[in-house]
Each structure stands twice: as structure tokens, then as C-alpha cells.
Amino acid sequence: MESKIDAGGVRGRDGGAPCWAGALVAPVFLALAVWFLLGPDGIDLPAEEPSAIDPALLATTPRREILGDPPVILIDGFQRTCMECHRLFQPREDGTSLQLMQHRHIKLDHGINDRCRNCHHVEDRDRLVLHDGTVIGYSDVVTLCSKCHGPTFRDWQRGAHGRTNGYWDASRGEVRRLGCTECHDPHTPRVPALDPMRPLPGPRAPRMGPSHGGRLEATRARTGTLTGRTRTPTGASDDH
């Protein structure tokens, strides 16, 4: 390969970079290494203690314990089905003001569905009944709910409503959709499914100063809300 002499008298090859350019690479990298080793400490990033996450928030157990089929409840220390008592004691008529001796914990707040026999079979209290008179078991409660809550049921079928336990990939294990009453009290559906749940701590971004989670906790303390947002009379959030 023919060597050439440039205008400065430095010999190069085929008009390429001068030979001294390569000789500068090592000193430059050495100087940078010394600077990083002995130079300033750089940015002082804030350090925060990791946020403790309540294990209950990560639990996959249903929010409610559902009744079996047939349902069995504890009365005076004995496990009894519905019909063990209802064979002897006729249920009160809907709308009467008679004081209950059992089921006092039940509060019926289900919209226009305000009659027990809309869902419970009149003669066999161990069973449920559909609008057309079809008798079904407690294990088929999703079918009963779907007769009134059609759009929600279709969302549930597609996974947009409710919760799925197990594996998204069915080939790796069981996939189970939680049933309606595993989240909703059938007599008062807003409980506990719509009870407020504290969200998990937010992501940490040290270069942005205090973590999002820390700011959110401070806002919650100021507003007294779980979300850190307050509502104006028009329904718009004042946290923009």
C-alpha cells in the first residue's frame, strides 16, 4: 500500500487519517478513566426506604366465601341446610314487618329486586329459581345473575369484569373466573366488591425527587381520601 505525505509532513496511508490520531486514543481513554475515578461524585440521587406492601393486597383468594350447593349455615352450633328449618317454619311474606328470628345480618339493597322469592325457590329453599320458573342450584348462581345483568355478564365472559385466577395460558394450568357472589353480596351487590381498596405503591423515579407513592400518601393525608382526589360540586376532579 502506497504511503503519502500530507501538507503537514505527516505520513498517512491512502489519504486516510494521520498516524498520530490513533496514538491519541489510549491517552484520551486513560484521562477519562482517571476523571471518573477521582472526579466529582456526580448527581446525589435521593434514597428512600422501600414501601411495605400489605400481603393481603396480593392475595388471590375471593373477597367473599360463597355458600355450597345445597347451602349450609351454622345455627346454634349446628350445620343446617335451608330446608331443615323451612320445612318447619314458613317464610314470612315479602314486605311484611315481622321481626326476623334468623338472617338478621341480611340487608336487602338490590335495586328493584326487593323480593326474596325473585331468586329463592318458594317451596325448596335449597334451590334458586329463574324468571321462567326453571329451578337451579346455588352452584349455577352466575346464570341467575345474568338474567338481569346481561351487559355485565357478557363483560365477565370476556374477562373485562371480575377477576381471573390461575394462568392466562390455559396449557400451563387451570384458569378460573370468579363467580358473581365471590365478589358481590347477592343481597347488597355493592358490598364488598365496590369497597374502596388502597392501591399498591407507585413506581419510584429517583431522578424526579420524592417518589410518586410518597406524594400520593401526602395528598391522601391532606384530602382524607384513598385516591388523593377530591370532587367539586360539578363532579370534576380538582387534581389536574
N, C-alpha and C positions, 0 to 999 in steps of 0.2 A: 504494500500500500504506500502510495507516494505521500511524503510529508511536505507541508507548505509552511512558509514563514509569513505571519500576518504583519499588519502595519506596525505593530509594536515590537516586532522582532521575536515574538513567542512562537515556537514551533507547534503546529496542530496537525491533525490528520483529516484529510479530505475536507478542509474548510470547517471542521467541527469546532466545539468549544475549546478554548485554550487549555493547555495541560494543567495550569495552576488551579483551574476551577475544581478539579477533582481533589486536589490536595487540601482545599479548604473545608470539605465536607466533614472530615473527622474532627478538626478543631471546633467547628460550629456546634456539632452534637455534644462534644465534651463540655463546652461552655454552657449549653442549655442544661445538661445534667447537673453541673455544679450549681447553677442558678436555682433549679428545682429543689436541690438538696439543702442549700444554705440560704436561699432567698426567703421572702416573707411567707407567713403561714397561709396566706390566701383568705378565702371567704370564711367567716366564722358562722357556720350553719347552726341554727338553733337545735337543741336536743331536747326531746320530750319523752316522758315515760310512756310506754305503750299503754293504750287503753284496754282495760279489762273488759272482756265480752262475757255477758251472762250466758252460761251454757244452755239455759232454758230457751234462749233465742235461736239456738241452733238445733233444737230438738225436732225430730221428725214425727213425734207422737201426735195423734189427733188432739184437737183442742177440747173435745168432749168424749166422754165414754158412752157409747151407744148401748141401747138395750139389745138383748138377744132375741132370738125367734124360736119359741114364744118369749115375750119379755118376762123377766123375773126380777122382783124387787124385794128388799128387806123390810119386813113389817114385824115389829115387836120381837126381833131376833130370829125370825123365820123367813126363809126364802119362799116366796109365793108368786105364782103366776096371777095375771089379772083375773082370770075366771074363777080361781079358787075363792075369791071374795065376791065377785059379781054374780056368781050363781046364787049366792045367799042374799046379797044386798043389791037391789035395783038402783041403777044410777039415777041421780036427780035429773029432772028435765032441764034442758038448756034454758038459761035466762031466769031461773028461779033464784031466790035469795037465801036458800037454805045454807046453813053453815056446813062446810066440809069437815068430815072426820079424817079423811086421808087426802093425799095430793095437795096439801095446803101450800106447798112450795111452788106449785104451778101458777104462773101468771099468763093468762091468755091475751096476747097482744100481737095478733097476726092479721092486721088489716080487717077486711070484711069477712075473713074466715073466723067467725066468732062462735061457732057451734062445735062441740066435741064430736058429734056424730058426722060431721063433714068428712072426717078422716077415720074415726074409730067405728068399727062394726058395732051395730046396736046390740046384737044378740051374742056375738062372740068377741069379747074384748081382747082376746089374744091375737086378733087379726085386724087388718086395716081394710078400708073399702074405697073404691074409686067412684067417680061420679056416676058411672053407668051401673053401679051395683056389683062390679067384679070384686071378689074378695082376694086379698093378697096378704102375704106375711110381712113382718117387720123388716125382714132382710131385703125386701123389694121397695123400700121407702123412697128411693130415687124415682121410681115410676110414679108414685103418688105425687111427689112434689112437681114432677114435670107436667102434670095435667093443668096446673095453674101458672107455673113459672117456665113457660116454653122457651123464650129467648135465653134465659139464664141456663136452662138445661142444655140448649144447643151449644152455648159457650163452654159449659162444663164438659160436654162430649169432645170438644176440640182442644181442651186444655187451657182456654182463656179464663175460666172461672174455677176457683177452688185450687187444690194442690195435688201434685203427683208425687208419690213416694217410690223409691226404687231407682231403676235405671231408665234413662232416656232410650238407650239401645236395648230393646227387648231381648236380643240374643244373649245379653250378658247377665240377665237376671229378671226378677219379677218387676212389673210396672203396675202400680195400684193407684187408682184415682180415689181419693177420699170421698165418701158419700156425703150427702147434704147434712145429715144430723151429726156428723163427726166435727162439723164446724158451727152449725146453727142449732140453737134450741128450737125444736119444731113448734113450740107454743109461743116463743118470743124470738123470732129469727134473727133479730139484730144482736142477740147475745149468744155466745161470746164472739161471734165471727167479726163483728164490727167494733169490738172493744179496741181502744187505742193501743198500739204496740210501739214501744220505743225503738227507733231504727238503730241499726248497728253503727259503730263509729265510722266517720267519713274517712276518705283517703288522706294520707299525710304527704304534704309537699313542703319539705324543709326550706327550699329557696323562696317560698312565698310567706315565710314567717309562721305565726301560730297556725296549727292545723285547722282544717275546716271543722273537725269534730269539736275542738276547743271553742271556736267561735259560736258553734251551734249551741253548746252547753250554756255559754254565757247568755245567748239570746233567749233560750228557754227559761233561764232563771229570771230574766227581765220581763218576759211576756207571760210566764206562767203556763205555757202551752208545751205540748210534746213536740210539735213541729217547728217551733220558733217563729210561727207566723200568727199574726192577729188579723181579724176580719173587720173591715169597715162596714157601716150600715148598708152599703150597696152590695156587699159580698165580695168586693175586690180586695186583694191582699195588699197590705201596706209595706210588704217586704219585697222591694223590686230588685 
